[in-house]
Amino acid sequence: MKSNKENDYQTAVIAGNLIVGSGVKITGVIAVPNQMEIYGQIEGEIGVKTLKVHLGGKIDALINCENAEINGEASGKLICENNLVLKENAKLTGDVSYVNMEMNVGAELNAKIKKMDHD
């Protein structure tokens, strides 16, 4: 049977991932096994392996993740068990726990921060 590359790509993109588009607002408890990309708005509680908040994206939540890359706005409580990257347009407020953090010029951090040990 011949593989259909477009269907293979769509399956790889969809499996275990969530994209919240611009103009979309989700409120609640969200569990994503792989990657979550935010262009819209999220309020509530998030458990995810990799979180990406894009320019224009906004989160106000309790966030538990392994890795996070923020280039939009995030507030609440963020627990990042591995790498936290704040891009040049990031605005992060609240309580932040992290193992490794990188902050680009232009990023705003107004939070109580705590460095955790990597297990």
VENNOR-V335004 format. One record per run of one state. SS is the DSSP state (H for helix, E for strand, C for the rest). FROM is the first residue (numbers start at 1). TO is the last residue. If there is no record, write none. Layout:
BEGIN
ss:from:to
SS:FROM:TO
SS:FROM:TO
END
This chain:
BEGIN
ss:from:to
C:1:4
H:5:14
C:15:17
E:18:20
C:21:24
E:25:38
C:39:40
E:41:53
C:54:57
E:58:70
C:71:72
E:73:86
C:87:90
E:91:103
C:104:107
E:108:115
C:116:119
END
